[in-house]
Amino acid sequence: AVGSTVLTSTTTYAITLAEAYVFYNGASAGAFTIPAAASTNAGKAITIKNKTAFGITITPTSSGTIYIDNANSSVTSVSIGIEASNNWIKLVSDGSQWNVIRALF
């Protein structure tokens, strides 16, 4: 269930399981949804890179959650910015939620 497709988006977009890398180069703030972290999606990884001067909000479909760290273990969305330290995110499904894999946040 691990995709390898590279996609560039300029608008709000619903990321699919086929996409592994998504680049955003829109003219305003972006909003992406990611598939549910269902058990059949365990191991799926999605990397999102912001190539603009605008932020991006990422939300799982079906009211799923994202695990950032112990203090933020079930957030319903994450945002990425424009600076090199926070303009990308890698999300990996463990079959029940998406996990943030990134050195800086």
C-alpha positions as CSV (number, residue, x, y, z in Angstrom):
1,A,0.0,0.0,0.0
2,V,3.0,2.3,-0.3
3,G,2.7,4.7,-3.2
4,S,5.6,6.1,-5.2
5,T,3.9,8.9,-7.2
6,V,5.1,12.4,-7.1
7,L,2.4,15.1,-7.3
8,T,2.6,18.9,-7.5
9,S,-0.5,20.8,-6.4
10,T,-1.4,24.4,-6.7
11,T,-4.8,24.1,-4.9
12,T,-6.6,22.4,-2.0
13,Y,-6.1,18.7,-2.6
14,A,-7.2,15.3,-1.2
15,I,-4.0,13.1,-1.2
16,T,-4.5,9.5,-2.2
17,L,-2.8,6.3,-1.3
18,A,-0.9,6.3,-4.6
19,E,1.0,9.5,-3.7
20,A,4.2,9.3,-1.7
21,Y,5.5,12.9,-2.3
22,V,3.4,16.0,-2.6
23,F,4.8,19.4,-3.4
24,Y,2.7,22.5,-2.9
25,N,3.3,25.6,-5.0
26,G,0.0,27.4,-4.9
27,A,-0.7,31.2,-4.7
28,S,-2.3,31.1,-1.2
29,A,-2.5,29.0,1.9
30,G,-3.1,25.3,1.2
31,A,-5.3,22.6,2.7
32,F,-4.7,18.9,2.2
33,T,-6.6,15.9,3.4
34,I,-4.9,12.6,3.8
35,P,-6.5,9.1,3.7
36,A,-7.7,7.4,6.8
37,A,-4.9,5.6,8.7
38,A,-6.8,2.3,8.5
39,S,-5.2,-1.0,9.3
40,T,-4.9,-1.7,5.6
41,N,-2.8,1.5,5.2
42,A,-0.2,0.6,7.9
43,G,3.2,1.4,6.6
44,K,2.0,4.0,4.1
45,A,4.2,7.1,4.1
46,I,3.4,10.5,2.7
47,T,5.9,13.4,2.5
48,I,4.6,16.9,1.9
49,K,6.9,19.8,1.0
50,N,5.7,23.4,0.9
51,K,7.4,25.4,-1.8
52,T,5.5,28.7,-1.2
53,A,5.3,31.7,1.1
54,F,2.0,30.4,2.5
55,G,1.2,27.7,5.1
56,I,-0.5,24.4,4.6
57,T,-3.0,22.6,6.9
58,I,-3.1,18.8,6.7
59,T,-6.1,16.9,8.1
60,P,-6.9,13.2,8.0
61,T,-10.3,12.2,6.5
62,S,-12.9,10.4,8.6
63,S,-12.0,12.3,11.8
64,G,-8.6,10.5,12.1
65,T,-5.7,11.8,14.2
66,I,-2.1,12.6,13.9
67,Y,0.6,11.7,16.5
68,I,3.2,14.5,16.9
69,D,4.7,13.7,20.3
70,N,3.7,12.5,23.8
71,A,2.1,15.9,24.6
72,N,0.3,16.1,21.2
73,S,-0.7,12.5,20.7
74,S,-4.0,12.8,18.9
75,V,-4.3,16.1,17.1
76,T,-6.9,16.5,14.3
77,S,-4.7,18.5,12.0
78,V,-1.1,19.9,11.6
79,S,0.2,22.9,9.8
80,I,3.5,23.4,8.0
81,G,5.1,26.7,7.4
82,I,7.5,28.4,5.0
83,E,10.9,28.2,6.7
84,A,13.3,25.4,5.9
85,S,12.9,24.0,9.4
86,N,9.2,23.5,9.2
87,N,8.2,23.5,5.5
88,W,7.9,19.8,5.1
89,I,6.4,16.8,7.0
90,K,6.6,13.1,6.6
91,L,3.6,11.1,7.9
92,V,3.5,7.4,8.4
93,S,0.4,5.3,9.2
94,D,0.7,2.7,11.9
95,G,-2.7,1.4,11.0
96,S,-4.6,3.5,13.5
97,Q,-3.2,7.0,13.2
98,W,-0.7,9.1,11.2
99,N,2.7,9.6,12.9
100,V,4.9,12.6,12.3
101,I,8.5,11.6,11.4
102,R,10.6,14.8,11.3
103,A,13.6,16.1,13.2
104,L,12.3,19.7,13.6
105,F,8.7,20.9,14.0
